[in-house]
Amino acid sequence: MLIDLHCHTRPLSACSALTAAELVSLACERGLDGICLTEHDRAWDAGELAELRESAPIRVFSAVELTTDMGHVLAFGLDPSGFSAIARAVFAAAEASGGVLFLAHPARDGLLRVTHETVQYFASVEAVNGSDTKLQNLAASGLAKGFRLPGIAGSDAHMRDEVGRAATRFAYPVTTDAELLRELLAGRYEAAAVER
């Protein structure tokens, strides 16, 4: 099962040119089995998310990309009350809710954002980001080897042509956010750049 774990839509992510309907349609056209909405510092309304899921021909999951003092963090299974700009606080909230954190695009801008302290707070990193260069992804993939879980992959899509450039291949079917979290915590997946 192939899921793009890093996608942005408007209006929740002001930097995105994609509506959720466009994102779902493009992901379906490009052979993905699912997408994960990871809006910047905001969660989807539960009712609106349920409507989108009901109408979508592929699976739609929800997480968040938080802007923290240690960089951008992809947070899965985090209660919205756990959103913070302090990575230490986000980690505590994830621990309390059974969530998991991945450092997003850790090699972007030539900065390797992994330190001894970083390793304490994140399960792993985004090893393949569809908006990063091959060299950045190579560096990120190398970093993933130092963590307890494999690295994940996502397109970081904000525009049409970015959708599905990278995704995470899961060994078992995933149909709900709870199942997605379970498989992420179990490490039963691999990061992949998707050829189109």
Rosetta silent file (secondary structure, phi, psi, omega in degrees, C-alpha in Angstrom):
SEQUENCE: MLIDLHCHTRPLSACSALTAAELVSLACERGLDGICLTEHDRAWDAGELAELRESAPIRVFSAVELTTDMGHVLAFGLDPSGFSAIARAVFAAAEASGGVLFLAHPARDGLLRVTHETVQYFASVEAVNGSDTKLQNLAASGLAKGFRLPGIAGSDAHMRDEVGRAATRFAYPVTTDAELLRELLAGRYEAAAVER
SCORE:     score description
SCORE:     0.000 S_00000001
   1 L     0.000  128.139 -174.588    0.000    0.000    0.000 S_00000001
   2 E  -108.964  117.265 -176.546    1.490    3.330   -1.127 S_00000001
   3 E  -126.239  127.673  173.432    0.673    6.432    0.946 S_00000001
   4 E   -80.091  110.022 -172.690    1.975    9.975    0.497 S_00000001
   5 E   -90.871   11.933 -176.811    2.580   10.946    4.139 S_00000001
   6 E  -150.198   94.211 -176.890    3.221   14.683    3.634 S_00000001
   7 E  -137.357  146.051 -179.402    0.610   16.811    1.812 S_00000001
   8 L  -124.870  142.695  177.833   -0.718   20.357    2.188 S_00000001
   9 L  -134.583  156.084  174.963   -4.025   21.895    1.103 S_00000001
  10 L   -94.426  151.225    9.079   -5.592   25.328    1.203 S_00000001
  11 L   -91.651   -4.307 -176.308   -6.999   27.090    3.102 S_00000001
  12 L   -65.226  -37.363  172.403   -5.492   25.358    6.177 S_00000001
  13 L  -106.455  101.468 -174.122   -1.968   25.575    4.729 S_00000001
  14 L   -59.774  -23.144 -178.972   -1.871   29.078    3.243 S_00000001
  15 L   -79.878   -6.429 -176.815    1.261   28.177    1.225 S_00000001
  16 L   -93.027  144.610  175.669   -0.593   25.487   -0.749 S_00000001
  17 L   -99.478    0.371 -174.649   -2.255   25.977   -4.126 S_00000001
  18 L   -99.916  137.865  166.221   -4.166   22.675   -3.822 S_00000001
  19 L   -85.537  162.963  178.752   -7.667   22.045   -2.552 S_00000001
  20 H   -61.798  -39.114  179.881   -8.235   18.748   -0.781 S_00000001
  21 H   -63.445  -41.025  177.901  -10.410   17.542   -3.673 S_00000001
  22 H   -64.525  -43.357  179.758   -7.630   18.319   -6.192 S_00000001
  23 H   -59.072  -48.469 -179.404   -5.067   16.548   -4.027 S_00000001
  24 H   -61.504  -45.676 -179.622   -7.197   13.411   -3.740 S_00000001
  25 H   -60.771  -46.350  179.756   -7.946   13.366   -7.473 S_00000001
  26 H   -65.949  -41.110  179.137   -4.282   13.771   -8.455 S_00000001
  27 H   -62.030  -39.960  178.469   -3.115   11.167   -5.945 S_00000001
  28 H   -65.179  -46.627  178.206   -5.634    8.705   -7.334 S_00000001
  29 H   -58.002  -33.916 -174.828   -4.546    9.417  -10.937 S_00000001
  30 L   -92.075   11.495  171.354   -0.916    8.850   -9.928 S_00000001
  31 L    84.096   13.587  177.590   -1.529    5.424   -8.451 S_00000001
  32 L   -80.487  150.024  176.773   -1.412    6.202   -4.755 S_00000001
  33 L   -91.777  -16.555 -179.801   -3.555    4.210   -2.339 S_00000001
  34 E  -170.633  164.926  175.525   -3.786    7.070    0.126 S_00000001
  35 E  -134.291  155.919  175.874   -2.644   10.510    1.220 S_00000001
  36 E  -120.576  121.970  177.850   -2.039   12.058    4.611 S_00000001
  37 E   -78.484  117.423 -178.540   -3.069   15.662    5.186 S_00000001
  38 E  -125.601   70.270 -177.266   -0.278   17.321    7.184 S_00000001
  39 E   -66.811  156.123 -179.074   -1.287   20.944    7.355 S_00000001
  40 E   -73.216  110.958  171.987    1.063   23.482    8.899 S_00000001
  41 L    59.398   20.591 -179.456    0.344   23.811   12.637 S_00000001
  42 L  -145.126  144.846  176.170   -3.374   23.056   12.195 S_00000001
  43 L  -102.828  151.445  175.544   -5.621   20.022   12.330 S_00000001
  44 L   -69.677  145.798  171.842   -8.574   19.335   10.092 S_00000001
  45 L   -64.289  135.029 -175.371  -12.061   19.742   11.528 S_00000001
  46 H   -59.116  -40.515  179.879  -13.372   16.239   12.306 S_00000001
  47 H   -66.581  -44.390  179.058  -16.634   16.771   10.408 S_00000001
  48 H   -65.958  -37.561  178.324  -14.955   18.140    7.285 S_00000001
  49 H   -65.226  -41.778  178.914  -12.403   15.335    7.373 S_00000001
  50 H   -62.139  -40.957  178.163  -15.190   12.733    7.621 S_00000001
  51 H   -63.488  -44.065  179.347  -16.938   14.258    4.570 S_00000001
  52 H   -62.285  -44.756 -179.791  -13.721   14.218    2.547 S_00000001
  53 H   -61.724  -38.848 -178.036  -13.027   10.604    3.481 S_00000001
  54 H   -65.349  -35.052 -176.931  -16.541    9.552    2.511 S_00000001
  55 H   -91.889  -12.097 -174.324  -16.242   11.050   -0.972 S_00000001
  56 L   -81.141  138.264  177.203  -12.619   10.079   -1.684 S_00000001
  57 L   -80.444   -6.961  176.348  -11.807    7.063   -3.911 S_00000001
  58 L  -125.255  172.496  179.617   -8.563    6.534   -1.937 S_00000001
  59 E   -75.024  140.341  177.371   -7.751    6.533    1.791 S_00000001
  60 E  -122.731  122.312 -179.922   -7.341    9.918    3.470 S_00000001
  61 E  -113.426  166.106 -177.625   -5.349   10.154    6.703 S_00000001
  62 E  -135.082  133.672  174.180   -4.680   13.096    8.975 S_00000001
  63 E  -145.665 -155.272  178.446   -1.604   14.268   10.866 S_00000001
  64 E  -153.578  147.596  171.160    0.093   17.654   11.254 S_00000001
  65 E  -105.897  111.291 -177.800    3.358   19.370   10.347 S_00000001
  66 E   -96.831  140.406  174.683    4.415   21.436   13.332 S_00000001
  67 E   -92.722  113.997 -176.058    6.896   24.289   13.212 S_00000001
  68 E  -124.972  176.096  177.985    9.146   23.845   16.249 S_00000001
  69 L   -68.305  -10.351  178.160   12.406   25.088   17.679 S_00000001
  70 L  -111.759   13.010 -178.894   14.066   21.958   16.212 S_00000001
  71 E   109.194 -172.070 -179.924   12.598   22.290   12.723 S_00000001
  72 E   -80.654  137.936 -174.604    9.440   20.983   11.091 S_00000001
  73 E  -125.583  125.859  172.695    7.959   17.891   12.701 S_00000001
  74 E   -89.116  115.618 -174.440    5.486   15.439   11.172 S_00000001
  75 E  -112.334  121.652  179.171    3.306   14.336   14.084 S_00000001
  76 E  -112.303  133.580  178.195    1.049   11.279   13.831 S_00000001
  77 L    76.132   20.960 -178.067   -1.487   10.407   16.528 S_00000001
  78 L   -96.747  129.964  175.169   -1.044   13.710   18.350 S_00000001
  79 L   -66.528  138.361 -179.432   -4.016   15.306   20.085 S_00000001
  80 H   -54.371  -25.442  177.851   -4.536   18.904   18.845 S_00000001
  81 H   -71.242  -10.869  179.459   -4.016   20.157   22.399 S_00000001
  82 H   -91.219    5.363  179.707   -0.441   18.862   22.077 S_00000001
  83 L   -71.673  130.879 -179.201    0.502   21.350   19.342 S_00000001
  84 L  -155.328  159.232  175.461    3.451   23.480   20.449 S_00000001
  85 L   -89.888   -2.903  179.807    6.435   25.308   18.999 S_00000001
  86 L  -103.135  114.603 -175.973    8.699   23.592   21.535 S_00000001
  87 H   -57.145  -38.028  179.310    9.818   20.159   20.321 S_00000001
  88 H   -59.187  -41.893  179.300   10.285   18.913   23.894 S_00000001
  89 H   -69.414  -38.490  177.540    6.620   19.729   24.652 S_00000001
  90 H   -63.303  -42.019  178.582    5.451   18.081   21.411 S_00000001
  91 H   -61.566  -44.504  179.124    7.406   14.954   22.341 S_00000001
  92 H   -61.097  -41.175  178.945    5.803   14.874   25.802 S_00000001
  93 H   -66.526  -39.797  178.315    2.347   15.222   24.218 S_00000001
  94 H   -65.568  -41.678  177.295    3.114   12.456   21.712 S_00000001
  95 H   -60.054  -43.316 -178.024    4.326   10.191   24.502 S_00000001
  96 H   -67.213  -33.320 -176.347    1.132   10.849   26.469 S_00000001
  97 H   -99.081   -1.646 -178.097   -1.149   10.145   23.490 S_00000001
  98 L    78.750   20.363 -179.201    0.816    7.240   21.989 S_00000001
  99 L   -83.998 -179.798 -179.995    1.796    9.316   18.946 S_00000001
 100 E  -141.748  143.101 -176.244    5.010    9.309   16.929 S_00000001
 101 E  -119.154  137.750  175.100    7.163   12.144   15.587 S_00000001
 102 E  -125.462  134.993  176.683    9.353   12.322   12.474 S_00000001
 103 E   -75.103  121.146 -177.003   11.688   15.201   11.695 S_00000001
 104 L   -79.681  146.884  177.766   10.579   16.567    8.297 S_00000001
 105 L    27.583   66.373 -172.250   13.056   17.272    5.471 S_00000001
 106 L   -71.074  -11.405 -178.934   16.058   17.099    7.843 S_00000001
 107 L  -112.585   11.554 -178.243   18.687   17.962    5.212 S_00000001
 108 H   -68.083  148.786  178.513   16.963   20.934    3.577 S_00000001
 109 H    63.152   20.247  178.144   18.950   24.159    3.165 S_00000001
 110 H    73.105    9.314 -179.104   22.182   22.269    3.765 S_00000001
 111 L  -105.634  122.618  174.806   21.438   21.993    7.491 S_00000001
 112 L   -91.756  107.155 -172.173   21.497   18.582    9.127 S_00000001
 113 L   -88.983   35.938 -179.727   19.097   19.087   12.009 S_00000001
 114 L  -115.696  119.742  177.172   20.058   15.952   13.904 S_00000001
 115 L  -128.618  178.236  176.121   21.845   16.261   17.203 S_00000001
 116 H   -57.044  -39.274 -179.671   22.058   14.126   20.332 S_00000001
 117 H   -69.143  -40.328  179.526   19.025   16.013   21.624 S_00000001
 118 H   -58.198  -44.210 -177.656   17.068   15.534   18.382 S_00000001
 119 H   -58.350  -30.633 -179.801   17.497   11.770   18.529 S_00000001
 120 H   -67.150  -31.475 -170.917   15.766   11.758   21.910 S_00000001
 121 H   -98.349  -19.222 -174.422   12.562   13.318   20.572 S_00000001
 122 L  -117.636  142.105  177.827   12.004   11.738   17.162 S_00000001
 123 L   -72.216  -33.237  178.210   11.356    8.160   16.133 S_00000001
 124 E  -171.882 -161.125 -177.991   13.020    8.865   12.784 S_00000001
 125 E  -128.323  166.399  170.267   13.177   11.344    9.916 S_00000001
 126 E   -78.702  103.310 -173.868   11.508   11.935    6.580 S_00000001
 127 E   -76.382  -29.608  178.266   14.081   10.048    4.521 S_00000001
 128 E  -132.456  120.295  177.509   12.593   10.988    1.128 S_00000001
 129 E  -119.136  122.223 -175.816   10.872   14.316    0.534 S_00000001
 130 L   -63.975  -13.048  178.829    9.481   14.857   -2.967 S_00000001
 131 L  -100.661   -1.816  178.381   10.331   18.560   -2.834 S_00000001
 132 L   -97.287  166.133  179.011   13.987   18.048   -1.875 S_00000001
 133 L   -79.106  167.378  177.270   16.939   17.302   -4.147 S_00000001
 134 H   -60.134  -40.601  179.490   18.466   13.864   -4.610 S_00000001
 135 H   -65.524  -40.519  177.507   21.455   14.910   -2.506 S_00000001
 136 H   -63.501  -41.646  178.762   19.231   16.170    0.302 S_00000001
 137 H   -68.961  -34.429  175.849   17.268   12.913    0.252 S_00000001
 138 H   -62.853  -43.959  177.625   20.469   10.886    0.207 S_00000001
 139 H   -63.943  -43.225 -179.662   21.641   12.740    3.322 S_00000001
 140 H   -65.120  -40.441  178.096   18.236   12.303    4.983 S_00000001
 141 H   -62.679  -38.611  176.440   18.170    8.574    4.153 S_00000001
 142 H   -63.990  -39.257  178.569   21.595    8.228    5.737 S_00000001
 143 H   -64.293  -36.107 -176.903   20.359    9.985    8.859 S_00000001
 144 H   -58.212  -28.396 -177.876   17.390    7.625    9.130 S_00000001
 145 L   -65.752  -19.351 -179.696   19.733    4.739    9.839 S_00000001
 146 L   -88.504    2.385 -177.543   20.602    6.246   13.230 S_00000001
 147 L  -106.574  170.368 -176.981   17.032    6.157   14.518 S_00000001
 148 L   -77.100  -19.462  178.617   14.889    3.392   16.030 S_00000001
 149 L  -122.579  157.049  175.239   12.442    3.345   13.079 S_00000001
 150 L   -64.261  161.299  175.784   12.968    3.492    9.307 S_00000001
 151 L   -74.853  155.093  177.332   12.536    6.846    7.588 S_00000001
 152 E  -102.782  176.565  177.888    9.232    7.786    5.982 S_00000001
 153 E  -141.727  146.003  175.918    8.523    9.487    2.635 S_00000001
 154 E  -159.633  160.105 -175.980    6.113   12.108    1.376 S_00000001
 155 L   -77.510  -26.029 -171.318    5.829   14.566   -1.459 S_00000001
 156 L    59.554   38.316 -173.927    5.461   17.708    0.680 S_00000001
 157 E   -67.488  130.491  171.510    2.995   18.676   -2.051 S_00000001
 158 L  -123.853  -18.168 -178.092    1.819   22.273   -2.269 S_00000001
 159 L  -133.215  164.308 -174.160    1.220   22.285   -6.053 S_00000001
 160 H   -54.261  -47.184 -174.257   -0.230   19.902   -8.641 S_00000001
 161 H   -71.142  -12.124 -178.356    3.038   18.633  -10.101 S_00000001
 162 H   -87.822  -18.880 -174.385    4.408   17.734   -6.651 S_00000001
 163 L   -60.689  126.034  175.340    1.674   15.274   -5.671 S_00000001
 164 L    78.921   11.781  178.795    2.976   11.742   -5.289 S_00000001
 165 L   -64.638  -26.740  177.278    6.658   12.447   -5.970 S_00000001
 166 E  -146.413  149.729 -179.754    7.470   10.403   -2.866 S_00000001
 167 E  -156.635  169.913 -179.841    5.442    8.061   -0.713 S_00000001
 168 E  -109.893  128.317 -179.677    5.721    5.417    1.964 S_00000001
 169 E   -95.577  121.064 -179.467    5.091    1.781    1.047 S_00000001
 170 E   -98.976  142.517 -178.188    3.352   -0.172    3.812 S_00000001
 171 L   -73.112  -28.758 -177.576    3.612   -3.939    4.129 S_00000001
 172 L  -124.248  156.234  178.389    0.004   -4.312    5.328 S_00000001
 173 L   -59.987  142.747  179.507   -3.264   -2.577    4.419 S_00000001
 174 L  -129.358  124.457 -176.364   -3.945    0.643    6.325 S_00000001
 175 L  -123.496  -17.593 -178.079   -7.473    2.047    6.449 S_00000001
 176 L  -131.721  165.089  175.810   -7.692    4.324    9.514 S_00000001
 177 H   -60.052  -37.166  179.351   -5.509    6.843   11.341 S_00000001
 178 H   -64.326  -41.066  178.012   -5.197    4.321   14.178 S_00000001
 179 H   -68.587  -37.598  176.703   -3.941    1.637   11.778 S_00000001
 180 H   -60.461  -46.736  179.181   -1.534    4.119   10.188 S_00000001
 181 H   -61.461  -43.054  179.536   -0.120    4.948   13.609 S_00000001
 182 H   -59.172  -45.683 -178.663    0.164    1.250   14.478 S_00000001
 183 H   -69.620  -35.175  176.152    2.120    0.473   11.305 S_00000001
 184 H   -64.359  -45.268 -179.557    4.379    3.508   11.750 S_00000001
 185 H   -66.058  -30.124  179.943    5.191    2.463   15.323 S_00000001
 186 H   -81.735  -15.684  179.546    5.845   -1.111   14.168 S_00000001
 187 L    73.336   25.008 -178.443    8.199    0.064   11.389 S_00000001
 188 L   -93.551   67.137 -177.803    6.466   -2.044    8.733 S_00000001
 189 E  -164.163  170.533  173.669    7.079    0.327    5.822 S_00000001
 190 E  -146.334  146.273  177.985    9.747    1.757    3.544 S_00000001
 191 E   -78.723  141.039 -179.063   10.374    5.184    2.040 S_00000001
 192 E  -144.843  137.239  167.462   10.185    5.410   -1.741 S_00000001
 193 E   -83.272  134.250 -175.209   10.685    7.976   -4.467 S_00000001
 194 L  -100.511  124.436  177.510    7.853    7.444   -6.927 S_00000001
 195 L   -86.307  136.030  179.257    8.640    7.444  -10.643 S_00000001
 196 L  -124.648    0.000    0.000    5.999    8.956  -12.919 S_00000001
